[in-house]
Amino acid sequence: MSGVRRDRAIVIGGSIAGLFAARVLSDHFAEVVVVDRDEISGVTEPRRGVPQGRQVHGLQARGQIILEELFPGITKQIVADGGVIGDMCADIRWFLHGKRMRPARTGLAALTVSRPFLERYLRERVAAIPQVRFVERCNVLSLETTADRARVTGVRMLREEAAGTEDVLDADLVVDAAGRGSRVPAWLTELGYPKVEEERKKIGLGYTTRQYRIVDSPYAENEVSIGIVSSAAEPRGAIAARIEDDRVTITAYGLLGDHPPTDPEGFDAFLGSLRVPDAHRALAGLEPVTEPVGYRFPANQRRRYERMGRFPAGLLVTGDGVCSFNPTYAQGMSVAAVSALVIRRHVAGGGTPDPLAYLRDLAHEAVDGPWELMAGGDLAFPGVEGERTFHVRLVLAYMRRLQEATTVDERVADAFMRVFGLVDPPGTLMRPGLAVRVLTAPLRRRLRPARGSGREAARQPA
């Protein structure tokens, strides 16, 4: 931990991204103020400002590594209090294109808890830092700047309990972590800056979640989740994840307008319609404790701040306000964690960080890889809008072969999960040695003993 160099940083939004940002800023500022529209202290239930909070959430392997780096011992604490952890491949029953992935032991952790549960632990750890304080039920109205609008000097706020009174809070640095609905693009336009370029890739995703209590566990020993991944042939999928308090969260989803119903009978029928029956079969050992709740995610969205020619000093942006992905890939919280490391590096040198240098590094180190792999992967669905160049078609065809190879080759499964978990860059999947294994996987599948013959068949996943 380095010495404190500056007076105050403001974080707009007590989201996961905001909490990660507050943690790294606390090493370099005498005071870090987290401003949120909601009441967040002591909250244990999904809150108004996080409409997707009831849906299934996952922290990918790299996100969990960074979580532990920034908050030592927090994983052990979460697990001791009921959180569930396992190997992200060996302890998750993954299905791709209707076939089960080989359960390779990757050594990468999968931490499965509800969003409010994880957020509470993060918030409590951040709140315990002496330099950090929370300003709750407060709406940030605008940015304060110097006369030439070249530098942000604070924010103008409206406190809910102050009967319409506006306050100005000065700061050396403002970090926007307000999420997908961030007002930074509008604020920049009002200040005379160019409109930020925005990419939107419509996917028409809808998902519905219900929580259950375990009565007769449908999971094998140490198993933490069942993941049935959608495909072009079946744009439906489901995740059935064990979470805290011996509960299970089941999320069913569909793309391109094929959305799961929010009534109990319709939700169960949607699960029963899946090509892989495992999530539906799990219902037999579970007792519902909530009603199904739906959520809609119309499009992947990325704001290309790194391409702007000028940007005000004293302002940084992080989290979903920069890029929000198809949530079925569970990348958002982990990208926010990686983004916090970029913030940490750019504030560590003292003075005011160069915002454009930060935004370029953020794009390169935190966003480009997941955006290319995940948002690009959505182009495998014929109804998703987007240009499919020869290169894109080639990559999609290779990824299809690679995913099928994960069902027969543990080394391919391990490599795939390391990229999916944001530990390795997507380019590692194209390395010659792995490509050979991918391309020869169909031959090895044909040479495998038939199911039911000998000990080899007994070791094959169901």
C-alpha positions in Angstrom: 0.0 0.0 0.0 1.5 3.3 -1.1 1.3 6.6 0.8 -1.7 8.9 0.3 -1.0 11.6 -2.2 -4.2 13.4 -3.0 -7.2 14.7 -1.1 -10.5 13.2 -2.4 -11.8 10.8 -5.1 -15.5 10.4 -5.8 -16.9 7.1 -7.1 -20.4 7.4 -8.7 -22.2 4.2 -8.0 -21.8 1.6 -5.3 -21.9 -1.2 -7.8 -19.5 -4.1 -8.0 -17.4 -1.9 -10.3 -17.7 1.0 -7.9 -16.6 -1.0 -4.9 -13.6 -2.4 -6.7 -12.7 1.1 -7.8 -13.1 2.5 -4.3 -10.8 -0.2 -2.9 -7.9 0.7 -5.2 -8.4 4.4 -4.9 -8.2 4.2 -1.1 -4.5 3.5 -1.4 -3.9 6.8 -3.0 -6.4 9.3 -1.7 -7.0 10.7 1.8 -10.8 10.3 1.2 -12.9 8.2 -1.2 -16.6 9.0 -1.3 -18.9 6.5 -2.9 -22.2 8.1 -4.0 -25.2 5.9 -4.8 -28.9 6.6 -5.5 -29.9 3.6 -3.3 -29.7 2.9 0.4 -26.9 0.4 0.4 -25.5 0.0 3.9 -26.7 -3.2 5.5 -28.8 -4.1 2.5 -29.0 -7.9 2.0 -31.7 -8.1 -0.7 -31.7 -7.1 -4.4 -31.9 -3.3 -4.6 -33.7 -1.0 -7.0 -30.5 0.3 -8.7 -29.6 -3.3 -9.7 -32.6 -4.6 -11.6 -30.7 -7.7 -12.7 -29.8 -8.4 -9.0 -32.2 -11.4 -8.7 -30.7 -13.2 -11.7 -27.8 -15.7 -11.5 -24.4 -14.1 -11.3 -20.9 -15.6 -11.6 -17.5 -14.4 -10.8 -15.0 -15.8 -13.4 -11.7 -17.2 -12.3 -9.7 -14.0 -12.9 -12.3 -12.0 -11.1 -12.0 -14.3 -8.1 -8.2 -14.0 -8.2 -8.4 -10.2 -8.1 -11.1 -10.3 -5.5 -8.7 -12.2 -3.2 -5.8 -9.9 -4.1 -7.7 -6.8 -3.1 -9.5 -8.3 -0.2 -7.3 -11.0 1.3 -9.2 -13.8 3.0 -12.6 -12.7 1.7 -13.1 -16.0 -0.3 -12.6 -18.1 2.8 -15.0 -15.8 4.7 -17.6 -16.1 2.0 -17.3 -19.9 1.8 -17.4 -20.2 5.6 -20.7 -18.2 5.6 -22.3 -20.5 3.1 -20.9 -19.5 -0.3 -20.1 -22.3 -2.7 -16.7 -22.8 -4.5 -15.3 -25.4 -6.8 -13.2 -26.0 -9.9 -14.7 -24.1 -12.8 -14.5 -27.1 -15.1 -14.2 -30.2 -13.0 -17.0 -29.1 -10.6 -19.4 -27.7 -13.1 -21.5 -29.8 -15.4 -21.1 -27.9 -18.7 -23.0 -28.8 -21.9 -22.0 -27.3 -25.2 -24.1 -28.1 -28.3 -25.9 -30.7 -26.3 -22.8 -32.6 -25.2 -21.1 -32.6 -21.9 -17.7 -31.0 -21.7 -14.9 -33.2 -20.3 -14.6 -32.3 -16.6 -10.9 -31.2 -16.6 -9.4 -30.0 -13.4 -8.2 -26.5 -14.2 -7.2 -25.3 -10.7 -9.4 -22.2 -11.4 -12.0 -21.4 -8.8 -15.7 -20.9 -9.5 -17.4 -19.0 -6.7 -21.1 -19.2 -6.8 -23.2 -16.9 -4.6 -26.1 -14.5 -5.2 -25.4 -11.0 -6.3 -26.6 -9.4 -3.1 -24.6 -11.8 -1.0 -21.3 -11.0 -2.8 -22.1 -7.3 -2.9 -22.7 -7.2 0.8 -19.3 -8.7 1.6 -17.5 -6.4 -0.8 -19.4 -3.4 0.6 -18.6 -4.3 4.2 -14.9 -4.7 3.4 -14.8 -1.4 1.5 -16.7 0.4 4.3 -14.2 -0.8 6.8 -11.4 1.1 5.1 -10.8 4.3 7.1 -10.5 6.5 4.0 -13.8 5.4 2.5 -17.3 6.8 3.2 -20.7 6.2 1.6 -23.2 8.9 0.6 -26.5 7.1 0.1 -29.9 8.0 -1.5 -28.1 10.7 -3.4 -28.4 11.4 -7.2 -25.4 12.9 -9.1 -26.9 15.6 -11.3 -23.8 16.9 -13.2 -20.1 17.3 -13.3 -18.4 20.4 -11.9 -15.5 21.6 -14.1 -12.9 24.4 -14.5 -14.0 27.4 -16.5 -12.5 26.0 -19.7 -14.2 22.6 -19.1 -10.9 20.8 -19.5 -10.9 19.4 -16.0 -13.5 17.8 -13.8 -13.4 19.2 -10.3 -16.3 17.5 -8.6 -20.0 16.7 -8.8 -23.3 18.4 -8.1 -25.5 16.1 -6.1 -29.2 16.0 -4.9 -29.7 14.3 -1.6 -33.0 12.5 -1.3 -33.4 13.4 2.4 -32.5 17.0 1.9 -35.8 18.2 0.4 -34.4 19.1 -3.0 -31.2 20.7 -1.7 -28.3 20.5 -4.2 -24.7 20.1 -2.9 -21.4 20.4 -4.7 -18.7 18.0 -3.6 -15.2 18.8 -4.8 -12.7 16.1 -5.8 -9.3 15.6 -7.4 -10.7 12.6 -9.3 -14.2 11.4 -10.3 -14.7 7.8 -11.3 -18.0 6.9 -12.9 -19.2 3.4 -12.1 -22.9 4.1 -12.6 -23.4 1.2 -15.0 -25.1 0.8 -18.3 -27.3 3.9 -17.6 -24.2 6.1 -17.0 -24.9 9.8 -17.8 -21.3 10.5 -18.8 -22.0 10.5 -22.5 -24.7 13.2 -22.0 -22.6 15.2 -19.6 -19.7 15.2 -22.0 -21.9 16.5 -24.8 -23.2 19.3 -22.5 -19.6 20.2 -21.8 -18.9 20.6 -25.5 -17.0 17.3 -26.0 -17.7 15.1 -29.1 -20.3 12.4 -28.8 -18.8 9.2 -27.8 -19.0 6.4 -30.4 -21.3 3.6 -29.3 -21.6 0.0 -30.6 -24.7 -1.9 -30.0 -25.2 -5.5 -31.0 -28.9 -6.6 -30.6 -29.3 -10.0 -29.2 -32.9 -9.9 -27.8 -31.9 -11.8 -24.7 -34.5 -12.6 -22.0 -34.0 -14.6 -18.9 -36.0 -15.7 -15.9 -34.7 -16.8 -12.5 -36.2 -18.7 -9.6 -34.6 -19.7 -6.3 -35.0 -23.1 -4.6 -34.1 -24.9 -1.4 -32.3 -28.2 -1.7 -34.3 -31.1 -0.5 -32.6 -34.0 -2.3 -29.4 -32.7 -3.9 -29.3 -33.2 -7.7 -25.6 -32.5 -7.7 -22.7 -34.9 -7.6 -20.2 -34.5 -4.8 -18.4 -31.1 -4.9 -20.4 -30.1 -8.0 -21.4 -26.4 -7.9 -23.4 -25.8 -11.0 -25.1 -27.1 -14.2 -24.5 -25.0 -17.3 -26.5 -25.7 -20.4 -25.1 -23.3 -23.1 -27.3 -22.0 -25.9 -26.3 -22.5 -29.5 -27.4 -21.5 -33.0 -29.3 -24.8 -33.2 -31.0 -24.1 -29.9 -31.0 -20.5 -28.7 -32.1 -21.5 -25.3 -30.0 -22.4 -22.2 -30.1 -22.6 -18.4 -27.8 -22.4 -15.4 -28.6 -24.1 -12.1 -26.1 -22.9 -9.6 -25.7 -23.8 -5.9 -25.5 -20.6 -3.8 -25.4 -19.7 -0.1 -27.9 -21.1 2.5 -28.2 -24.5 0.7 -30.1 -22.8 -2.1 -30.1 -23.1 -5.8 -30.6 -20.4 -8.4 -31.9 -21.6 -11.7 -31.9 -19.1 -14.6 -33.4 -20.1 -18.0 -32.7 -17.8 -21.0 -33.4 -17.4 -24.6 -32.1 -15.2 -27.4 -33.8 -13.4 -30.2 -37.1 -12.9 -28.5 -37.4 -16.6 -27.4 -37.9 -15.7 -23.7 -38.7 -18.0 -20.8 -42.1 -17.4 -19.2 -42.3 -15.9 -15.7 -45.2 -18.1 -14.4 -44.1 -21.3 -12.6 -45.7 -23.7 -15.0 -44.3 -21.9 -18.0 -40.9 -21.7 -16.5 -40.8 -25.4 -15.7 -42.0 -26.2 -19.2 -39.2 -24.0 -20.7 -36.6 -26.0 -18.8 -38.2 -29.2 -19.9 -38.0 -28.1 -23.6 -34.2 -27.9 -23.5 -32.2 -30.5 -25.5 -30.2 -31.3 -22.3 -32.6 -32.4 -19.5 -30.3 -32.0 -16.5 -31.6 -28.6 -15.3 -35.2 -29.8 -15.5 -34.4 -33.1 -13.8 -32.8 -31.1 -10.9 -36.3 -29.6 -10.1 -37.3 -33.0 -8.6 -34.9 -32.4 -5.6 -35.7 -28.7 -5.1 -38.4 -26.8 -3.4 -39.2 -23.3 -4.7 -38.7 -20.4 -2.3 -39.4 -17.5 -4.8 -41.5 -16.8 -7.8 -39.9 -16.6 -11.2 -38.5 -13.2 -12.0 -37.7 -12.0 -15.6 -35.2 -9.6 -17.0 -34.6 -8.4 -20.5 -31.2 -7.5 -22.1 -31.8 -6.2 -25.6 -28.2 -5.6 -26.8 -24.5 -5.8 -26.1 -23.2 -2.2 -25.7 -19.8 -0.7 -25.8 -18.9 3.0 -25.6 -15.6 3.7 -27.4 -14.2 6.3 -25.1 -10.7 5.2 -26.1 -11.3 6.6 -29.6 -12.1 10.1 -28.4 -9.7 12.8 -29.4 -10.1 14.7 -26.1 -11.5 13.9 -22.7 -11.6 16.0 -19.5 -8.9 15.4 -17.0 -10.1 14.3 -13.5 -12.7 11.9 -14.9 -12.5 8.1 -15.5 -15.2 5.6 -16.4 -15.4 1.9 -15.5 -17.7 -1.1 -15.5 -20.9 -1.4 -17.5 -20.8 2.2 -18.4 -17.9 1.4 -20.8 -19.0 -2.1 -21.9 -21.8 -4.5 -21.0 -21.9 -8.0 -22.5 -24.4 -10.7 -22.9 -24.9 -11.6 -19.2 -25.1 -15.3 -20.0 -21.3 -15.3 -20.3 -21.0 -13.9 -16.8 -18.1 -11.6 -17.7 -19.3 -8.3 -16.2 -18.1 -8.5 -12.6 -14.7 -10.0 -13.6 -14.1 -7.3 -16.3 -14.9 -4.7 -13.5 -12.3 -6.4 -11.3 -9.7 -6.2 -14.1 -10.6 -2.6 -14.7 -9.9 -1.8 -11.1 -6.3 -2.9 -11.6 -6.0 -0.5 -14.6 -7.3 2.3 -12.4 -4.8 1.4 -9.7 -1.9 1.6 -12.1 -3.0 5.0 -13.5 -3.5 6.7 -10.2 -0.3 5.2 -8.6 2.1 7.7 -10.1 0.7 10.8 -8.3 -0.9 13.8 -10.0 -3.9 13.6 -12.3 -4.0 10.5 -14.5 -4.1 11.0 -18.3 -7.7 10.0 -19.0 -7.2 9.0 -22.7 -4.1 6.9 -21.8 -6.3 5.2 -19.1 -9.2 4.6 -21.5 -6.9 3.1 -24.1 -5.3 0.7 -21.6 -8.8 -0.1 -20.2 -9.9 -1.1 -23.7 -6.8 -3.2 -24.4 -6.4 -4.9 -21.0 -10.0 -5.3 -19.8 -12.5 -5.0 -22.6 -11.1 -6.0 -26.1 -10.6 -9.7 -25.4 -14.0 -10.4 -23.9 -15.8 -8.2 -26.4 -14.2 -9.9 -29.3 -14.8 -13.4 -28.0 -18.3 -13.0 -26.4 -20.0 -10.3 -28.5 -18.4 -11.8 -31.6 -19.6 -15.3 -30.5 -23.2 -14.0 -30.5 -22.8 -13.7 -34.3 -23.1 -17.5 -34.4 -26.8 -17.0 -34.0 -28.2 -16.3 -37.5 -30.7 -13.8 -36.2 -28.2 -11.6 -34.4 -27.4 -8.5 -36.5 -23.8 -7.8 -37.4 -21.3 -8.1 -40.3 -19.9 -11.6 -40.8 -16.7 -11.1 -42.7 -14.7 -14.1 -44.0 -12.5 -13.7 -40.9 -15.5 -13.7 -38.6 -17.0 -16.8 -40.3 -13.6 -18.6 -40.0 -13.3 -17.8 -36.3 -16.9 -18.9 -35.6 -16.3 -22.2 -37.4 -13.1 -22.8 -35.5 -14.8 -22.0 -32.2 -17.6 -24.4 -33.0 -15.0 -27.2 -33.6 -13.2 -26.1 -30.4 -16.3 -26.3 -28.3 -17.1 -29.8 -29.7 -13.5 -30.8 -28.9 -13.9 -29.9 -25.3 -16.3 -32.9 -25.0 -13.5 -35.4 -25.8 -10.3 -33.6 -24.8 -9.5 -32.4 -21.3 -6.6 -30.2 -22.5 -8.9 -28.4 -24.9 -11.5 -28.1 -22.2 -8.9 -26.6 -19.8 -7.6 -24.1 -22.5 -11.2 -23.0 -23.3 -12.1 -22.5 -19.6 -8.9 -20.5 -19.0 -10.0 -18.1 -21.8 -13.6 -18.1 -20.7 -12.4 -17.3 -17.2 -10.4 -14.3 -18.5 -7.1 -15.9 -17.2 -5.6 -16.3 -20.7 -6.2 -14.1 -23.8 -8.4 -15.5 -26.7 -5.4 -15.8 -28.9 -4.1 -18.8 -26.9 -7.0 -20.9 -28.4 -5.3 -20.5 -31.8 -1.9 -21.9 -30.9 -0.7 -24.6 -33.3 -0.5 -27.4 -30.7 -4.1 -26.7 -29.4 -5.4 -26.3 -33.0 -4.1 -29.7 -33.9 -6.0 -31.2 -31.0 -9.1 -29.3 -32.0 -9.0 -30.5 -35.6 -8.3 -34.1 -34.7 -10.9 -34.4 -32.0 -13.6 -35.8 -34.4 -11.3 -38.7 -35.2 -10.6 -39.4 -31.6 -14.3 -39.3 -30.8 -14.9 -42.0 -33.4 -12.1 -44.1 -31.9 -13.4 -43.9 -28.3 -14.9 -47.1 -27.0 -18.7 -47.2 -27.3 -20.6 -46.3 -24.2 -21.2 -49.2 -21.9 -18.0 -51.1 -22.9 -15.4 -51.5 -20.2 -13.9 -49.1 -17.6 -13.2 -46.4 -20.2 -16.9 -46.0 -20.8 -17.6 -45.9 -17.1 -15.3 -42.8 -16.8 -17.2 -40.9 -19.6 -19.5 -38.1 -18.4 -23.2 -38.5 -18.7 
